[in-house]
Amino acid sequence: MRVQLTETVLRDANQSLIATRLPYDKYEPILSTMDKAGYYSVECWGGATFDSCLRYLNEDPWARLRGIREHMPNTKLQMLLRGQNLLGYKHYPDDIVTKFVELSVKNGIDIIRIFDALNDFRNIKTAFEAAKKYGATASGCISYTQSPVHTVAKYVQMCKELKNMGFDTICLKDMAGTMGPQEAYDLISGVKDAVGDIPVILHTHCTTGMAYMTYMKAIEAGIDVIDTATSCFSGGTSQPATETMHFALQQMGIEDGLNETVLKEVNDFFKPIKEGYVADGTLNPKSLATDSNALVYKVPGGMLSNMIANLTDMGAMDKFDAALTEIPKVRKDLGYPPLVTPLSQMVGNQAVTNVLVGEPYKQISNEVKAYFHGEYGIAPAPVNPELAKKILGDKQPIDCRVVDAQPSTIWADTQAELGDLAQSEEDIMSYICFPKQAKDYFQHRKELQERTCSYTLEALD
Ligand code: CO
């Protein structure tokens, strides 16, 4: 028996514990060592890393990827992609999605894990086709959630669909860490039975304290790959520890192909980096704690802390319990969407509004209106018909993808707009995804280049 591990320190652990603030320079020295660890893959790009590079770190996300590729020639580099949303929050036209995937592969990505918040697979089809076209491993990913309609049978059906679409692997993504050990066992057993020889991957977080148990039962049920983080960046809102899972697997006589000496070197390298983030407050000790509230409320930890911050800002923390009780109602009215970006924000904000206004849906956010209009995709279960009538009147929600009707001139327009501020196709793509942040970065880069240039000229004199 064999179980392999994906190391997440460069992406999800970094994103979950220190809000994706780890700059490339800090970890470059360890990459060639990590390359010898024997991981299934290293998750190092996508998710919030792209936005964070431009917004906070003055880094070119594409240069980061090329750097990792150069120092890790032997390891599969993996990214997380939100289907038609790419790494942003709106739906992009097909030609832009395809181009993004092409550039990702060209700059070094091997595995693209593709998901849609609503598990509406129409929203991952274009990215999937592009991944195959440009030679990447396409991993079809399901946003895991719990609701009366999210049964094992439903998940098995979804996995069969992903297999039929032609995905190379299937991943179950438990972003809130609410999947229990027994659920994992039932789910993975069902999925393995249904999809046969396609590798199945489980992704979870330690948020609620169940992750290690959940992984153990998933292993018993035949999981092929699990996601873990080097131990100093594990636990809390991050993944279970790589070395700890390796140790347990060894005892059970399960091969994982990992080199223990290298794992230790990797962790020794990251330890002082982590201590630095604890010392300067970037790593909040709360992120490392176990939060069993998420089990009770079925709300991801990040969503709870967002809600607390918003209510505190408004001086309305006395409404916290009422808002918590309102969340499951709003979620039901919306047809039980998984609480992942952007749905977690939409549901959370609407619940808070309902409670603050004192009458449900007297005020409805534009996002919720767009959701009922079908712009995010198909809801997992039927939405509340009265609420739909209130929002749509006699109109019907659209039954196609929101981008279908839009022939795209985005690329040409952006190219014209940016002129020589864009130095590559990658720059144009960065701008399409995060216009303001990309432009600020380009300006910063230009100033740096001019400074370096005049310095060189002076030196020559
Ligand atoms: Co995650």
Residues whose N, C-alpha, C, O or C-beta is under 5 A from the ligand:
A	BS01	CO	D12 M175
